[in-house]
Amino acid sequence: MEQALSRLGWSGGSLRAAGRTDAGAHALGQVVAYQLAWSRGPDRLTEALNASLPADVAVRHTALVPPDFHPRFSALGRRYSYRLLLSDRADPLVERFAWRIWPGPDVHRLTEAARLFLGEHDFGAFGRSPIPGGHTVRRIARAEWQVDGERLCLLLEADAFLTRMVRRVVAAIVQVGWGIQPLEQIQLRINDPSRMWPGRPAPAKGLCLEEVYYAN
């Protein structure tokens, strides 16, 4: 994106973005901001950028914003999705954007575990603040599983997320769904954020930043 902008006369040091995504994760609704001298309108700028971007990156919409707008600090909330593929057979096309697991977890347990994360809590057991010394309290407004046969998708909406929080939350929920950990272990970590959830986070490839919300 920075290279494409440079070809159009941009000379900034770096883009401002709504947030970072882990290597291997995806973004459908990333938001970036920059200053550029351009007189041909936002839609023409979108076209010019897409003509210079690689095949796996695209600008969906360009708009003028106030000088004090910041994609990250002006945001009111974010929505992430995490996709699972329940299959004992490899499916390379689907697995590029999903974590394939087998055996399939109990969907009722997945739903119960996801509900525990709703509300405002200190989620220090599931991530760290992106700002050194920052607090780890976040408010999750939505934690919902969508089921389509062997494909499952967890939608999480919150005012903000901690670093690797979504991937750890998914890993914890899946362990409960498998019966490896009891439901109470999640509640224990929410009540005591100093006790980090054990184990590896879910793979980055299943994670996607879907949308960032701002005031109208």
N, C-alpha and C positions, 0 to 999 in steps of 0.2 A: 504494500500500500504506500509506504514512504517512497519507494522507488518510482511508482507510478505518478505520485504527486510531484516528485522532483522533475519529472519530464514536462510537467505543466507549469513549472516556475516556482514551485514551493521550495522554501529555503529554511524551514523550521528544523529544530534539532531532533524532535521526536513527536509522535502523535500522542494525544491524550485519549485514553480509552476508558470504557465503562468498567473494565476489569480484566484481569489476566485469566487465561485458561491453561490448564496443565498441558504439557506436550502430549499430543495424541488425542486431545479432546476436540470438540467441534463447536462452532458458533453459528447459529442462524440469525441471531439478533444482536450481534456486537455493535456498539456505537463508538465512533471516534470523532474527534473534533480537531480542527486545524484552522489556521489563517492563510488565506490564499487570495491574491488579486485576480479576480475572474469576473468578466463582464457579460458572459453569454448565458447566464441563468443556471439554476441548480440542475435541471434535467440534462442540459448539455454537458455539465460537469460529470454527472453520473455516466453518461455515454463515453466521455473521454477517458475516464478512469478505467471503466470496464474494457476498453480497447487495449489497455496496457497491462491489465492484471492477468496473472496465470489462471489456468482453467479451474482451479479449486478455490478461487477467491472472487467474490463479486460484490459490487456496491448495489444495494437494493433501492436506496432512497437518499437524496441529498437535500438539506434544508439550511436556510440561514438561521443562526441562533444569536442570542444576545452575547455581548463580550464576556460576561461573567459566567456563561454556561460552562459546566465541566461534566463530561459524560459520567464520571464516577461519583463525584460529590453532589451533583444535582439530582441523582437518581433517587426515586422513592421506593423502588423495589425491583426485584429480578425474578425471572422464572427459568428454572433449569428442568431438563428432562434427563432421565437415565433409562436406557433400553436394555432389556434382557431377552435372550433367545433361549427357550427351553428345548434343548434337543441333544440327543446323543450322537448326532452326525454333524460334521463340519458343513457350514454354509458360508463360504468366503465372502459373497456379496453382502449378505446381511451382517456378518460378523465384523465388517469394517466399522459399523456404527452400533454394535451391540456386544454385550458380554454373554457368551454362550455358556450356559451352566446345565449340568445334569447330575443327579436326577432333579426334576423340577421341584421347587419348594412348595409348601402348602400356602395357597393364595390367601386363605383366611388369616393365617398367621402373619403373612406379609402386610395385610391391611391393618391388623391390630397393632403391629409394630410401628407402622408409619404414623398412626394416629397419636402415638406417644410424643412425637416431635412437634405437634401443633402447639401454638402459643409462644409466649416469650420465656426463654430460658437461657441460662448460661451453658453454651455448647462447647465449652473448653475441652471436653473429653473427646470431641469429634473434629477438632481443627484448631488452628491458631489464627490470631489476628493478622491481617495483611500489613498492619501498621505496627512496628515494634513497640511493645508496651501497651498496645490498644486493648480495649475490653473485648470479651468474647460473648456478650449477650446479644442474641438475635431473636427476631419474632417471625416465626413461620406461620403463614396464613393458609397454606394449602399443602397437603401431603397425601396425594391421591394416586392409586394404582389404576391404570387402564389395561384391560386384558383383551387380547385378540388372539385366541387360540394359543399357540406356542410363543407368541410375542407379548411381552409385558413392558409397560412404560410407567415409570414413577415420575409424577409432576410435583415439583417443589417450588413454592413461591414464598419469598421472604423479603424483609426490608433490606437485608444484605446477607452474605454468606462468609464464613471463615475459609481460610486456605484449606483445600482438600476436604472440606466439610461434607459436600454432597457425596463424594466417593466413599467416605467413611460411613456415612449414614446408610448408604446402599449396602455396603459390606455387612454392617451390623444387622440390617433388616433381613438380608438373605440368610445369615447364620441362624436367625430366629426361625425363618421359614423352613430351613432344613432340620430344625430341632437340635442344632449343635449348641445353641445358647438359649436359655429361657428368656421369656419376655421381660422378666424382672431385671435382667442385666442392663437393658437399655435404660429403664427407669432409674436404676442405681447410678448410671453415669450422668444422667440429667440432673439428679439430685446432688451428685458429687462430681463436679466438672474436673477435679484434679486427677481423677482416675481415667486416664486415656483408654479409649476402646482398643483392645488388643487386636493384633492381626494387620494384614495389609489392606489398604483401601481397594475398592473395586477398580478394575482397569479403566484407564482414561477414555478409551475409545467409545464407551457407551454413553458418555456425558456430552450434553449439548446445552449451550446457553441459548435459550429460546427467545427471550425478550427482556428488555430493560424498560422500566416505567418511569415517566416523568410527569410533572404537573402540566396540565393543559395550558 
